[in-house]
Structure formats: structure tokens, C-alpha cells
């Protein structure tokens, strides 16, 4: 009898949890791992949520999944791509900031490449993930800033595809984000030639955001609010509790030392703080300069687009 009551209580508790579908860019990046770590730590469960996550090769895919409604939320979408999609009438909204600054993104070449710096890329192929992504924006900014008029941007997907393409000679310059590529850098197989912060446009500004389908937001504001409460709690957990590094390293099958290096060297606070989009006025102008939008979004449009729930 007691066992039956306990089972019934467990079933009721399970049914009380809401499922949220997420498309997450670039599996394993520290910044994109908030939902995964939070779920594994039981933080989202505490807020009555179960997350169903699919991983994409870049924010172009992530954004399209949100727009189509096949997922509810999109994690780590390029902010320029989000402005572009909204300007074209797409049903998406910005839920929060995701990453500010672009120092985690880096571009590299084979060890024996004649390319020594980003200024040498003119006439060569340079990779980004998908159209509308933060890497796409950085590459376009490189071309404009360093006058690389003959450089050839190539959509190459995620870091794994990039390393194969670079080492096989399919592309001259690949991109990655830690922990991916750290071993190859340490061994000297590849050389870093630039980070996203070498593009003045993105240094110190919010480069990636979390997205929500506009219709889902309208119908499920309470769930979205709870998701953001759990998200904020997880971000704090990731920097204050050593258990977070253990969860991250166990998930990716990497050492705790490499997990700590990824966090401490590339994502110093407040890199993934979600509650403030930094440099918005300049971002709106840059979106026009880089041809993501035809005209600057107005204050009313931005107020409609950016829907960060109150803390």
C-alpha cells in the first residue's frame, strides 16, 4: 500500500514537470553547456522542467529550428542573425544574452601554413559555421576591418568538420572554440592566428543570444520564466561550485583540468551572464554595415524583439 502511494506520488511529480525543446549550437562549448549542466545537476528539475536538447552545427540551424517551431528555444544564436530574421518578420524573440565578447572563438591554420596572421588571409578560404552565426559575423568583420577583399568565406559547420577540412587542405583557415582544438594547439599541429576579439566590431559586445519562438513565448510565458530562473541559477553554479566542472568533464569525457582551462581562460565572468545585452546601439549599426539588416531596427522593434524575463 505504501509502495503504491509512493509510486503514485512519483508519477504525479513527473507529470507536473513541463518539457521544453531546445536546439543548442555547438555541443560541448562551455557557454552552450548551461542547459546540459543544469539538467544533469538537477537545477531545471527543481524548477519543474525537463529539457529535450538537440545539438546543431551553428546558429543558422539553431535559428531555423526556432523559427519553424520544431523547438521552443534556441541556445547560442548569433545576434546579427537574430536581428536579420526579426527584420524579415520571422517569429522569434531574444530571450537573453548568451555570450558577450568573442575571445572564445578562434581561427587557426595548419602548423606549416604560410599564413601567419589574420592579415595574411586575403586570397585564401576562411571558415565559419553557418549563415547568420556569430562566426559568420566575425569573418565578415575580419574581411571589412583588414580589407581582405579576396578572402573566401566558407560555411564549414562545427569544429570537428573544420579540423578535418583544414588538415586535408579543403580550407585554409578553420575555426574552433575550446575545449575543441586545445590538444592540437598544445601538440603544435595547428596554429591560432586570430580570435573573435581581433574583430573590433565584436570585442566586448554581446555576440550570441538565446532565442525563443514568438508563439511559444506568448502561450508559455510561465515556462519561459522558470527556464530563465534555472538558467541563471546554473550559470552561478558553473562558476561557484567545483561539481559543475566535474559534470562538464564527465559529459565530454575530458579531464577536469581541461574543463577548468576552458572556463577560466576563455569564459571569465561576466562572459555568459544572461541579463544584459552589451553594446546594443553599436550592434544595431554594425548589423547594417555587415549587411545583416537593410536598416537599423527602431527602439520599438528592439523592445518587441528583446524579451528578457525579470529576475
Secondary structure as UniProt FT lines:
FT   HELIX           2..15
FT   STRAND          18..25
FT   TURN            27..28
FT   HELIX           31..33
FT   HELIX           34..40
FT   TURN            41..42
FT   HELIX           43..46
FT   TURN            47..48
FT   STRAND          49..56
FT   HELIX           59..68
FT   STRAND          73..78
FT   HELIX           79..87
FT   TURN            88..89
FT   STRAND          92..100
FT   TURN            103..104
FT   STRAND          105..110
FT   TURN            111..112
FT   HELIX           118..120
FT   TURN            122..123
FT   STRAND          125..128
FT   TURN            131..132
FT   HELIX           134..145
FT   TURN            146..147
FT   TURN            149..150
FT   STRAND          152..155
FT   HELIX           159..168
FT   STRAND          173..177
FT   TURN            178..181
FT   HELIX           182..187
FT   STRAND          190..195
FT   HELIX           196..198
FT   TURN            200..204
FT   STRAND          206..213
FT   HELIX           214..219
FT   HELIX           221..240
FT   HELIX           242..252
FT   HELIX           256..266
FT   TURN            269..272
FT   TURN            278..279
FT   HELIX           280..289
FT   TURN            290..291
FT   HELIX           299..305
//
